[in-house]
Amino acid sequence: MINGIQLYFRLLSTSIRSQMQYRGSFVFLTIGHFLTTGIEALGILALFDRFGNLNEWELPQVVVFYGTVNISFALTEAFARGFDIFGGSLVKTGEFDRVLLRPRSTAVLIAGWELQMHRLGRFLQGLVVLVLGLIHLDSTFSILSFFTLLTAIIGTILFFYGVLILQATMSFWTIESLEIANVLTYGGVETAQYPMAIYKEDFRRFFTYVIPIACVAYFPLLPVIGIPDPLGSSRTFQHLAPLVGGLFFLASLTAWQLGVRYYKSTGT
Amino acid sequence: MSLKTVAFKHSVQIYWVVFAVRFKTLLQYRAAAIAGVITQIFWGSIKLMIMAAFYAQATVAPPITFPEVVAYVWLGQVLLGLLPWNHDPELDQLFRTGAVAYELLRPLDLYMLWFARILAFRTAPTLLRLVPGLIFAMLLLPLIGLEEWQLKPPEDVVTLVLFLCSMVATVLLSCVFTILMAGAMFWTIEGRGVASLMNGLVVVFSGMVIPLPLFPSWLQPFLQWQPFRGLCDIPYRIYSGNIATDQAVAEITFQFGWVAILLASTYVLFSFARQKVVVQGG
């Protein structure tokens, strides 16, 4: 176990050093990522400027959703790159055979494949927006709300990590990388930037019961913002909801192990 | 026919073949297109739900009506491939492997050669996604009871023709921005950084994030003059009638004006770039 963790950090530090060989590109990438992902915030700002508010929601409340989902997704993307590119770069090429030869956990090796440094761009813009939102909230921000926020962030990271593991797992069967998973990752981020309550009911149900992003990036943020749920969920439920993210992650990991057992090489 | 015209005809033929081959190759990626269509439909739906929520409680009429926004959003999704937000991975590979040296050896104009390839790269995948996307947005949506989200055909034939003229400029403009990204690689070798910077500019200033008329009024004078507007805002608003037919000609001229300026300046850039190139590998 300890050995696994050591290995993981070693892999990550190698990845960082190799990316620092292209320092100019890293700087460009990070700035570019900050701007491209931060643009959505400009969109929200412009819409609020034009329309005043969004039903019962005010700007600072909405940007708490925005900030949380963005910093969580940035961290997931940074650390789950191996799973993200898995289908195209490892299964299709037969490269995964080499990973299997190593006497270590495949999940750890793939998780340590690459640490994408430039995701810092999305993380920073999300953080700036989140802090600004929290400052301008009407309700006071206590230690308790800080911890609730933290559980929401951890839950969201685990949820997105789970989606990326599932995406990688699917490619054991399809050989290709499944771009369709983008609907759940990027689409999930896009969706969760606004409070779930504004969407159509079927759509909301899908993102609560099938793909539980509402459980990690909507319900637990309501006590942080300090307003009752327009959908009528209880506070207890809202506090417990991020656990669903953890369960989703564990389920994906189990699926991954099944997938590894199924794996047939494409190699020559 | 003079020798010069023969040579000219011959070279045009070459660029046409480069375009056609790349175009046909790219038409093979059908599975990717299906994934793309589903993503775009999903995206369009989220955007419309958000917009609908804002519009439902608007007290002052915004400068663009909800039906016009619906057309704006759907056209943006089905024509997404035309946005110059990424560039040909094949060109990226050329720089990384050093194979760009072979490109420079060819007795052809590098700019024209790459322009032909990029034209195929921009149009072929878009064409693949356009049809199923349109079927969904125009025909399927009313069938499932969501008429208010349907992409309606343009008002009359004149509008349609003006829209198509505007789209010609859009395609050219998109190719010029794409080739600018490729040209930047002569300096940076690795293309992703510049591409992501371009991506940011394109997405916000074309109107993809939110329709440009919804931005605050004090920003409008600036938004009005920047070239990225020609990528989405102008054609989509001509389509929906938000830009009236009598203004449309001026707007299309504006688009072609930017095409001319950018074509000329990227061409000059390329002639400098040739001398800057670093060939990787040995």
Interface residues (C-beta under 8 A of the other chain):
Chain A: Y22 G24 S25 F26 V27 F28 L29 I31 G32 H33 L35 T36 I39 E40 L42 G43 A46 L47 D49 R50 F51 G52 N53 L54 N55 H118 E176 L178 E179 I180 N182 V183 G187 E190 T191 Y194 I198 Y199 K200 F203
Chain B: A31 A32 A35 G36 I38 T39 F42 W43 S45 I46 M49 I50 A53 F54 Y55 A56 Q57 A58 T59 P62 T188 I189 E190 R192 G193 V194 A195 S196 L197 N199 G200 L201 V203 V204 V209 I210 L214 F215 P216
